Amino acid sequence: MKKIVILLVILSFFTVPFAVTDAQEKKPTIAVLPFKNISGKKEHDWLSHTIAESIVSKLGESREVLLIERSLLEQALQEFKFQKSGIVDAKTAAKIGKQLGARVVVIGTYTIHKDKLQIDARFVDVETAEIKAVAQDLGLEDNALALSNAVAFKLFGSLTRVLDIKTVAQTAEAQDVKKEKIAKTDLPAGKASDYYSMGYDYKWNKKDTNKAIEYYLKAVSIDPNHENALFELGYVYNEKGEYQKAIGYYSKVVALNPGAKDAPNNIGLAYSRLNDLQNAEKWYKKSLDIDPNYTLALNGMGLVMWKAKKYKEAEGWYKKAIQSDPKYHMAYYNMGILYDDMKQYAESKNYYKKTIEINPGYVNAMINLGIIFETKDKNFSDAEYWYKRASEVSPDNHLAYYNMGFLYSNKEFSRYNIDTAIGYYQKVVTLKPDHDLSYFYMGNLYYHDKKEYPKAIAAYEKAIQLYGKDPAYHNNLGLVYEAQKEYARAEGYYRESIKIDPSYGTAWESLGYALYFQMKDSEAKEAWKKAVSLGKASAKDALKKYYNITDVTDGITPAPAPSPSPAPSPSPSVSIPSGLSVSEYYSRGYDLKWNKKDPDTAIQYYLKAISIDPNHENALFELGFVYNEKGEYSKAIEYYNRVLALNPRAKDALNNIGLAYEYQKDYVKAESYYRKSIAVDSSYGIAWESLGYALFYQYKDNEAKEAWKKAVSLGRTGAKDALKKYYNITD
């Protein structure tokens, strides 16, 4: 059965008390009865109460009425034996209304025929049993949200006329504003159009979004059908990252004006940001049904396909967007990202440059250009040019300076300069004081290159203060103390590193040296043997040099150093063609994995690709992804680490290593990698959501809640579900 999704905001009902105040006596009491399913199809019976609750939620927005509490309503329905079937007879509804003390009863019907849903609602005057007002709407089954909103709007308007309610004292939107702690001010008197104009001025000219919301809400409190004010509220909430609210307001616009292409497009955008790709695609297509050449919707479809890893389809949509509007810079920028993902770097650079040509101030394109020049082309002078241009255009963008720090600390760069690199990292932490990775890299430069140990210690300590769960931070701080011959202190930091990650071979090797220089020979040998078992070949050299030990299998089975996994033998039924290019092997592997759902054969193509190009970042990443899915976590981590060796800022690889550790229930390591991913991109919602789980399983409830709340603010609906499931948090 194809279910109809209706999104509802169920508000607290007002219970009719035995003793009421004078103010309450003046308020009409309303009972909303279950709607009757007249389609004859029992699978749709569940809508009976759902539609009624949708009407309740709308009427509940007003303080001018009282609503019958559900328990009293259900008791009355049981007595009349109408609990499940719904009521369509006005006289029966009036009898129930009298028993409940209601002045007005809302009844209605609904039917579904093929793909069409029709909702009919009526107001019944309890005293006369007369139908005072009717509201109706018909539309596609999939558009149930808009239909229910449309009926609710019409009923709401009828209510104000039938009961002579001149204004709505408090709307649900105003309650939302109150929750957001927007300062309540006395707004000047005026018409709905006046409030809308003032809100528009605050939003677009005075850049005061919160004040704009107040005026827009005032406009819709006077005129609930003010399309422009509703649209602007949707726009503002989309900007604020409150996507469900945005969808709600845009849906009201759709209900009022089904031919408005902007509202369905922006609903698609909200769903895309929520990573609900199915709904995003549906709403973008609704917008394109209205205008097939609508550039924003064409671009939106490209984004949906890109997120779904349907690269060829994404390319087609972006090209349509560019054809529709050759000056729309975002379509060019998105093409740049697409080709970057496809490892077609020349095309990617061309589109980034076209983006900047159209919009000279678009910093993201400049930074992405710089990264390609630096990491793929090894063209450091051009990388420097684009990073500097980004910092000139946007002096407060910390990522431009962060990348400059990497560039100037690269010894392959002709202008390699440690002091300059440190200066850029210092600029990052000035703009973003919690950027622990910048402190860590500063510590490395002070320690390795400048031998300025006090400054290195200060930098590492700051990194640990900001994030104490990274074993490398503690290990490197230990190295600084070891360099100053403070071996006992170094030992303490190495052990702290191992406590965080017992499989961190680097710290075991470091610990061996700290113990050796304290003449703790037995412990030093064991530390180095452990390091060897974790793949540290240099620890094997230390055992041979200092203790003449060449056999390190005493009680420990050493693991070999990580190396690329060999390709599995092809299945007899699978023939891997020869003579293809590396991109063709990768593309075929990708098609087999994502379209044909054949991961095992996909692996063979990916491995063929990296046998030709060992640094094919996308093939390495996909191998990590497939092995994570197959539960072969060590292989997954191996390939993701190879991605990081090529691109230390690959946030997806960092996040997915975290997933591999989480799947193995090593939540401390998982947390570490999720935080590293967030350090690269603090707006990466997936990593925030992942971090929430790692913290939850460590019983760090407060931190888990905060991580999931952050993920929700970045559009992760899964985090919202987690908050509800584990902490019963719905707001």
C-alpha positions in Angstrom: 0.0 0.0 0.0 1.2 3.4 -0.9 0.9 5.5 2.3 0.1 9.2 2.3 2.5 11.2 4.3 0.9 14.0 6.3 3.2 16.1 8.5 1.4 17.3 11.5 2.2 19.7 14.4 0.1 18.4 17.3 -0.4 21.2 19.8 -1.5 20.9 23.4 -5.3 20.8 23.6 -7.2 23.1 25.9 -9.4 21.1 28.3 -12.9 22.5 29.1 -12.8 23.0 32.9 -15.7 22.7 35.3 -15.2 26.3 36.4 -14.2 28.9 33.9 -13.0 32.5 34.0 -14.9 35.4 32.4 -12.4 35.5 29.6 -12.8 31.8 29.0 -16.6 32.0 28.9 -16.3 34.3 25.9 -14.3 31.8 23.9 -16.2 29.3 21.7 -15.5 25.6 22.4 -14.8 23.4 19.3 -14.8 19.7 18.9 -13.1 18.1 15.9 -14.4 14.6 15.1 -12.7 11.9 13.2 -13.1 12.2 9.4 -15.0 9.4 7.6 -13.3 7.3 4.9 -15.9 7.0 2.1 -13.5 5.3 -0.4 -14.4 1.9 0.8 -10.7 0.9 1.2 -9.8 -0.1 4.8 -6.1 0.5 4.2 -6.9 4.2 4.2 -8.8 4.2 7.6 -5.7 5.4 9.4 -6.3 8.9 7.9 -9.5 9.3 9.8 -7.9 10.6 13.0 -4.8 12.0 11.2 -6.8 14.5 9.1 -8.8 15.5 12.2 -5.6 16.1 14.1 -4.3 18.3 11.2 -7.4 20.5 11.6 -7.0 20.5 15.4 -3.4 21.7 15.0 -4.5 24.6 12.9 -7.4 25.7 15.2 -5.1 25.3 18.1 -3.0 28.2 16.9 -5.6 30.6 18.2 -6.1 31.7 21.8 -9.6 32.8 20.8 -11.0 29.3 21.0 -11.1 26.3 23.3 -10.6 22.8 22.0 -12.2 19.7 23.5 -9.5 17.4 25.0 -9.0 14.1 23.2 -9.9 11.8 26.1 -13.3 13.5 26.6 -13.9 13.4 22.8 -13.0 9.7 22.6 -15.3 8.9 25.6 -18.2 10.6 23.9 -17.5 8.8 20.6 -17.4 5.4 22.3 -20.9 6.1 23.8 -22.2 6.9 20.3 -20.2 3.9 18.8 -18.6 6.1 16.2 -15.0 5.9 17.3 -13.5 4.4 14.1 -16.0 5.0 11.4 -16.2 8.8 11.6 -19.4 11.0 11.5 -21.0 12.7 8.6 -24.5 13.4 10.0 -24.8 17.0 11.3 -27.6 16.1 13.8 -25.5 13.3 15.4 -22.5 15.6 15.4 -24.6 18.3 17.2 -25.7 15.7 19.8 -22.1 14.8 20.6 -21.2 18.5 20.6 -23.9 19.2 23.2 -22.7 16.4 25.4 -19.2 17.8 25.3 -20.3 21.4 25.8 -19.1 22.5 22.4 -20.5 25.4 20.4 -19.1 24.2 17.0 -18.3 20.7 15.8 -16.0 20.0 12.8 -16.9 16.9 10.7 -15.7 15.7 7.3 -15.0 13.0 4.8 -12.1 11.9 2.6 -11.8 9.6 -0.4 -9.0 8.3 -2.5 -9.6 7.3 -6.1 -6.6 6.1 -8.2 -4.0 8.7 -7.3 -6.4 11.5 -6.2 -7.2 12.5 -2.6 -10.2 14.6 -1.8 -10.9 16.1 1.7 -14.2 17.7 2.6 -14.8 19.4 5.9 -17.8 21.1 7.5 -18.6 23.4 10.5 -21.8 22.4 12.4 -23.5 24.8 14.7 -24.4 22.7 17.8 -27.5 24.7 18.7 -29.1 24.5 15.3 -27.4 21.4 13.8 -26.9 23.6 10.7 -23.8 23.4 8.5 -22.3 26.9 8.7 -19.3 26.5 6.4 -17.7 24.0 4.1 -14.0 23.6 3.0 -12.8 21.2 0.3 -9.7 20.4 -1.7 -8.7 17.8 -4.3 -5.3 16.9 -5.6 -2.7 14.2 -6.1 -2.3 11.6 -3.4 1.4 12.4 -3.0 0.4 16.1 -2.3 -1.5 15.2 0.9 0.5 17.7 3.0 -0.4 20.6 0.8 -4.1 19.4 0.6 -4.5 19.1 4.3 -2.9 22.6 4.8 -5.2 24.0 2.2 -8.3 22.6 3.9 -7.0 23.9 7.3 -6.6 27.4 5.9 -10.1 27.4 4.5 -11.6 26.2 7.7 -9.6 28.7 9.7 -11.0 31.5 7.6 -14.5 30.2 8.0 -14.0 30.0 11.8 -13.2 33.7 12.0 -16.4 34.5 10.1 -18.8 32.1 11.7 -17.7 32.9 15.3 -16.9 36.6 14.6 -13.3 36.3 15.6 -11.7 39.4 14.2 -8.0 38.6 14.9 -5.8 35.6 15.8 -4.2 36.6 19.1 -1.4 34.1 18.9 -0.3 31.8 16.1 1.8 28.7 16.3 4.5 30.6 14.4 4.5 33.2 17.1 5.0 30.5 19.6 8.0 29.3 17.6 9.4 32.8 17.7 8.9 32.9 21.4 10.8 29.6 21.7 13.6 31.1 19.7 13.8 33.9 22.3 13.2 36.7 19.8 12.7 39.9 21.7 9.0 40.8 21.9 8.5 44.4 20.8 5.5 46.6 20.2 5.1 46.7 16.4 3.5 49.8 14.9 -0.1 49.5 13.7 -0.7 48.6 10.1 -2.1 46.3 7.4 -0.7 42.9 6.5 0.9 44.5 3.4 2.6 47.1 5.7 4.1 44.4 8.0 5.2 42.4 5.0 7.0 45.4 3.5 8.7 46.2 6.8 9.8 42.5 7.2 11.2 42.6 3.7 13.2 45.7 4.5 14.6 44.2 7.6 15.6 41.0 5.8 17.1 42.3 2.7 18.3 45.9 3.5 18.9 46.0 7.2 20.1 42.3 7.4 18.1 41.7 10.6 16.6 38.3 10.1 15.0 37.9 13.5 13.2 41.3 13.2 12.1 40.3 9.7 10.5 37.1 11.1 8.5 39.2 13.6 7.0 41.4 10.9 6.3 38.5 8.5 4.5 36.6 11.3 2.5 39.7 12.1 1.5 39.9 8.4 0.3 36.3 8.4 -1.5 36.7 11.7 -3.7 39.3 10.0 -3.9 37.6 6.6 -3.1 33.8 6.9 -3.1 33.6 3.1 -0.5 36.3 2.5 1.5 34.4 0.0 4.6 36.6 -0.1 5.0 36.7 3.7 4.6 32.9 3.8 7.2 32.5 1.1 9.7 34.8 2.9 9.2 32.9 6.1 10.1 29.7 4.2 13.2 31.4 2.7 14.4 32.7 6.1 14.0 29.3 7.8 15.8 27.6 5.0 18.7 30.0 5.5 18.6 29.4 9.3 18.9 25.6 8.7 15.4 25.0 10.2 14.3 23.0 7.1 11.1 21.4 8.4 9.8 24.9 9.3 10.8 26.1 5.8 9.0 23.1 4.2 5.9 24.0 6.2 5.7 27.6 5.1 6.5 26.8 1.4 3.8 24.1 1.5 1.3 26.7 2.5 2.4 28.7 -0.6 1.9 25.7 -2.8 -1.6 25.2 -1.3 -2.5 28.8 -2.1 -0.8 28.9 -5.5 -0.1 25.5 -7.1 1.4 27.3 -10.1 4.2 28.9 -8.2 7.5 27.3 -9.3 9.7 28.9 -6.6 8.0 27.2 -3.6 8.3 23.6 -4.8 11.9 24.3 -5.9 12.7 25.6 -2.4 11.0 22.6 -0.8 13.3 20.5 -2.9 16.3 22.5 -1.6 15.2 21.9 2.0 14.8 18.2 1.5 18.2 18.1 -0.3 19.8 19.7 2.7 18.1 17.2 4.9 19.6 14.5 2.6 16.1 13.2 1.8 17.0 12.7 -1.8 13.7 11.0 -2.8 11.6 13.9 -1.7 14.1 16.5 -3.0 13.9 15.0 -6.4 10.1 14.8 -6.3 9.7 18.5 -5.5 12.3 19.7 -7.9 10.4 17.8 -10.6 7.2 19.5 -9.5 8.9 22.8 -10.1 10.1 21.7 -13.5 6.6 20.6 -14.4 5.6 24.2 -14.1 8.7 25.6 -15.9 11.0 23.0 -17.6 13.7 25.6 -18.0 13.8 26.8 -14.4 17.5 27.1 -13.8 17.4 26.6 -10.0 15.4 23.4 -10.2 17.7 22.0 -12.9 20.7 22.8 -10.8 18.9 21.2 -7.8 18.3 18.0 -9.7 22.0 17.9 -10.5 22.8 18.2 -6.8 20.4 15.4 -6.0 22.0 13.1 -8.6 25.5 14.0 -7.4 24.6 13.2 -3.8 23.2 9.9 -5.0 26.6 9.3 -6.8 24.8 9.2 -10.2 27.5 11.3 -11.8 26.5 11.1 -15.5 22.9 12.1 -14.6 24.2 15.0 -12.5 26.4 16.1 -15.4 23.3 16.2 -17.7 21.2 18.3 -15.3 24.0 20.8 -14.6 24.5 21.2 -18.4 20.8 21.9 -18.7 21.0 24.5 -16.0 23.9 26.2 -17.8 22.1 26.1 -21.1 19.1 27.7 -19.3 21.2 30.4 -17.8 24.8 30.7 -19.0 25.5 33.3 -16.2 24.4 31.1 -13.3 27.7 30.6 -11.5 26.5 27.9 -9.1 25.9 25.4 -11.9 29.5 25.9 -13.0 30.8 25.5 -9.5 28.8 22.3 -9.0 30.2 21.0 -12.3 33.6 21.7 -10.9 32.9 19.6 -7.8 31.4 16.8 -9.9 34.5 16.6 -12.2 36.7 16.8 -9.1 34.9 13.7 -7.7 35.2 12.0 -11.1 39.0 12.7 -11.0 38.7 14.7 -14.2 40.8 17.6 -12.8 41.4 19.6 -16.0 37.6 19.8 -16.5 37.1 20.6 -12.8 39.6 23.5 -12.9 37.9 24.9 -16.0 34.6 25.0 -14.4 35.9 26.5 -11.2 37.6 29.2 -13.3 34.3 29.8 -15.1 32.6 30.2 -11.8 35.0 32.9 -10.7 34.8 34.6 -14.1 31.0 35.0 -13.6 31.3 35.6 -9.8 34.7 37.1 -9.0 34.0 36.9 -5.3 33.2 33.2 -5.0 35.8 32.1 -2.5 35.0 28.4 -2.4 35.9 28.0 -6.1 39.2 29.7 -5.4 40.1 27.4 -2.5 39.1 24.3 -4.5 41.2 25.4 -7.4 44.2 25.9 -5.1 43.8 22.4 -3.6 43.8 20.8 -7.1 46.9 22.8 -8.1 48.6 21.9 -4.9 47.7 18.2 -4.4 47.1 16.9 -7.9 49.2 19.1 -10.3 52.0 20.0 -7.8 51.7 23.5 -9.3 52.5 25.3 -6.1 52.7 28.8 -7.5 49.2 28.6 -8.9 47.9 27.1 -5.7 49.5 30.0 -3.8 47.8 32.5 -6.2 44.3 31.1 -5.6 44.7 30.7 -1.8 45.9 34.3 -1.6 43.1 35.6 -3.8 40.6 33.8 -1.6 42.0 35.4 1.5 41.9 38.9 -0.2 38.3 38.4 -1.2 37.3 37.0 2.2 39.8 37.9 4.9 37.8 36.1 7.5 37.7 32.7 5.8 40.0 30.5 7.9 40.2 27.7 5.3 42.2 29.9 2.9 44.9 30.4 5.6 44.8 26.8 6.7 45.6 25.7 3.2 48.3 28.3 2.9 49.9 26.8 6.1 50.1 23.4 4.4 51.5 24.9 1.2 54.3 26.9 2.9 55.3 23.9 5.1 55.7 21.7 1.9 59.4 21.3 1.2 58.7 20.8 -2.5 57.4 24.3 -2.7 60.1 26.7 -3.9 58.9 29.3 -1.4 58.9 26.8 1.5 59.1 28.9 4.7 58.3 27.5 8.1 57.8 30.9 9.7 55.3 31.9 7.0 53.5 28.6 7.5 53.3 29.1 11.2 52.0 32.6 10.6 49.1 31.3 8.5 48.2 28.7 11.2 48.2 31.5 13.8 45.9 33.4 11.5 43.5 30.4 11.5 43.3 30.1 15.3 42.8 33.9 15.5 39.7 33.5 13.3 38.7 30.1 14.7 40.2 29.6 18.2 39.0 26.0 18.6 40.9 24.7 15.5 43.0 22.1 17.2 44.6 20.8 14.0 46.2 24.2 13.4 47.8 24.1 16.8 49.0 20.5 16.2 50.6 21.4 12.9 52.2 24.5 14.5 53.6 22.1 17.2 55.0 19.9 14.5 56.8 22.8 12.8 58.2 24.2 16.1 59.4 20.7 17.0 60.7 19.1 13.8 61.8 22.1 11.9 62.7 25.0 14.3 63.6 23.0 17.4 61.8 25.6 19.5 60.6 23.2 22.1 58.8 25.5 24.5 56.7 26.8 21.7 56.1 23.3 20.4 54.9 22.2 23.9 52.6 25.2 24.1 51.1 24.4 20.8 50.6 20.7 21.5 49.1 21.4 24.9 46.6 23.7 23.3 45.7 21.1 20.8 45.2 18.6 23.6 43.2 21.1 25.6 40.8 21.6 22.7 40.7 17.9 21.8 42.4 15.4 24.1 41.4 12.2 22.4 43.9 12.2 19.5 46.8 9.9 20.3 49.1 11.7 17.9 48.8 14.9 20.0 50.1 13.2 23.1 52.7 11.2 21.3 54.2 14.3 19.7 54.2 16.1 23.0 56.2 13.2 24.4 58.7 13.5 21.5 59.4 17.1 22.5 60.2 16.1 26.1 62.3 13.2 24.9 64.3 15.6 22.6 65.1 17.5 25.9 66.1 14.3 27.6 63.1 14.4 29.9 62.4 10.7 29.4 60.1 10.1 32.4 57.9 12.9 31.3 58.0 11.7 27.7 57.0 8.2 28.9 53.9 9.6 30.6 52.7 11.2 27.3 53.4 8.0 25.3 51.4 6.0 27.8 48.6 8.5 27.6 48.6 8.1 23.8 48.5 4.3 24.1 45.7 4.6 26.6 43.7 6.5 24.0 44.6 4.0 21.2 46.2 0.8 22.3 46.9 -0.1 18.7 48.8 3.1 17.9 52.1 1.6 16.9 53.9 4.9 16.7 53.4 5.5 20.5 54.6 2.0 21.3 57.8 2.6 19.4 58.2 6.0 21.1 57.6 4.4 24.4 60.4 1.9 23.7 62.9 4.7 23.3 61.8 6.5 26.5 62.2 3.3 28.5 65.5 2.4 26.9 67.0 5.8 27.8 65.8 5.2 31.4 67.6 1.8 31.2 64.3 -0.1 31.7 65.5 -2.7 29.3 62.8 -5.4 29.7 60.0 -2.9 29.3 61.7 -1.3 26.3 62.0 -4.6 24.6 58.4 -5.4 25.2 57.3 -2.0 23.9 59.3 -2.4 20.7 58.0 -5.9 20.2 54.5 -4.6 20.5 55.3 -1.9 18.0 56.6 -4.5 15.6 53.4 -6.5 16.0 51.6 -3.3 15.0 53.5 -2.9 11.8 56.4 -0.6 12.9 59.4 -1.9 11.1 61.7 0.7 12.6 61.0 -0.8 16.0 62.5 -4.0 14.7 65.6 -2.1 13.8 65.8 -0.7 17.3 65.6 -4.2 18.8 68.4 -5.3 16.6 70.6 -2.2 17.2 70.2 -2.0 21.0 69.6 -5.6 22.0 70.8 -7.6 19.0 67.3 -9.2 18.8 66.3 -10.3 15.4 63.5 -12.7 16.3 60.7 -10.7 17.8 58.1 -13.6 17.9 58.7 -14.2 21.6 55.2 -14.2 22.9 54.0 -11.9 20.2 53.1 -12.6 16.6 54.3 -9.6 14.6 52.0 -8.1 12.0 53.6 -7.0 8.8 53.6 -3.4 7.9 50.4 -2.3 6.0 50.6 -2.9 2.3 48.0 -2.9 -0.5 45.8 -5.9 -0.5 46.3 -8.2 -3.5 43.5 -8.4 -5.9 41.2 -11.4 -5.3 41.2 -14.1 -8.0 38.4 -13.2 -10.5 35.4 -15.4 -10.4 35.3 -17.9 -13.3 32.1 -16.2 -14.5 33.6 -12.7 -14.6 36.0 -11.6 -17.3 37.9 -8.4 -16.6 38.9 -6.8 -20.0 42.4 -5.7 -20.6 43.7 -2.5 -22.3 41.2 -0.1 -20.6 42.3 3.2 -19.2 42.4 3.8 -15.4 39.3 6.0 -15.6 37.4 3.3 -17.5 38.3 0.6 -15.0 37.2 3.0 -12.2 34.0 4.0 -14.0 33.0 0.4 -14.7 33.7 -0.5 -11.0 31.5 2.4 -9.9 28.7 1.3 -12.2 28.9 -2.3 -10.9 28.9 -1.2 -7.3 26.2 1.5 -7.4 23.9 0.6 -10.3 24.3 -3.1 -10.8 24.7 -3.9 -7.1 27.7 -6.2 -7.7 30.3 -5.1 -5.2 32.6 -8.2 -5.6 33.1 -7.6 -9.3 33.4 -3.8 -8.6 36.3 -4.6 -6.3 38.2 -6.3 -9.2 37.7 -3.2 -11.4 38.8 -0.8 -8.7 41.9 -2.9 -8.0 42.7 -2.9 -11.7 42.4 0.8 -11.7 44.9 1.2 -8.8 47.3 -1.3 -10.3 47.7 1.2 -13.1 47.5 4.3 -11.0 48.3 3.5 -7.3 47.3 7.1 -6.4 43.8 7.0 -7.9 42.1 8.6 -4.9 38.5 7.8 -5.9 39.2 4.1 -6.6 41.0 3.8 -3.2 38.1 5.5 -1.5 35.6 3.2 -3.1 37.6 0.1 -2.1 37.5 1.4 1.5 33.7 1.9 1.2 33.1 -1.6 -0.2 35.2 -3.3 2.4 33.5 -1.4 5.2 30.2 -2.7 3.8 31.5 -6.3 3.6 32.7 -6.1 7.2 36.4 -6.4 6.3 37.3 -3.4 8.4 41.1 -3.7 8.4 41.1 -3.6 4.6 38.7 -0.7 4.6 41.0 1.3 7.0 44.0 0.4 4.9 42.5 1.9 1.7 41.1 5.0 3.5 44.6 5.6 5.0 46.0 5.5 1.5 43.5 8.2 0.5 44.6 10.3 3.5 48.3 9.8 2.5 47.3 11.5 -0.8 44.9 14.0 0.7 45.2 14.5 4.5 42.0 16.7 4.3 39.8 14.0 2.9 36.9 14.4 5.5 34.9 11.5 4.1 37.9 9.1 4.5 38.4 10.3 8.1 34.7 9.8 8.9 34.6 6.4 7.3 37.6 5.2 9.2 35.7 6.2 12.3 32.8 4.1 11.0 35.1 1.1 10.6 36.2 1.4 14.2 32.6 2.0 15.4 31.5 -1.2 13.6 34.2 -3.0 15.7 32.9 -1.3 18.9 36.1 0.7 19.3 34.2 3.8 20.1 37.2 5.8 21.4 39.0 5.5 18.1 35.8 6.1 16.2 35.4 9.4 18.1 38.9 10.4 17.3 38.4 10.1 13.6 35.0 11.7 13.6 36.5 14.7 15.3 39.3 14.8 12.8 36.7 14.9 10.0 34.9 17.8 11.8 38.2 19.6 12.2 38.6 19.6 8.4 35.0 20.8 7.8 33.0 21.9 10.9 29.8 22.0 8.8 30.1 18.3 7.9 26.8 17.0 9.3 27.5 13.3 8.7 30.5 13.4 10.9 28.6 15.3 13.7 25.9 12.6 13.5 28.5 9.8 13.6 30.2 11.5 16.5 26.9 11.4 18.4 26.8 7.6 18.2 30.4 7.2 19.3 29.8 9.4 22.3 26.4 7.7 23.1 28.0 4.2 23.2 30.6 5.6 25.6 27.8 6.8 27.9 28.8 10.4 27.3 25.2 11.5 27.1 25.6 15.3 27.3 28.2 15.3 24.6 26.2 12.9 22.4 23.1 15.2 22.7 25.1 18.2 21.7 26.7 16.4 18.7 23.3 15.2 17.5 21.8 18.7 17.9 24.6 20.1 15.9 24.0 17.5 13.2 20.3 18.4 13.2 21.2 22.0 12.6 23.2 20.9 9.6 20.3 19.0 8.1 20.8 15.4 9.4 17.3 14.0 10.1 18.9 10.7 11.3 20.3 12.7 14.3 16.9 14.0 15.0 15.6 10.5 15.1 18.4 9.5 17.4 17.6 12.3 19.9 14.0 11.2 19.9 14.8 7.5 20.3 17.5 7.7 22.9 16.7 10.8 24.8 13.1 11.5 24.0 14.1 15.0 22.7 11.8 16.2 20.0 12.4 20.0 20.1 
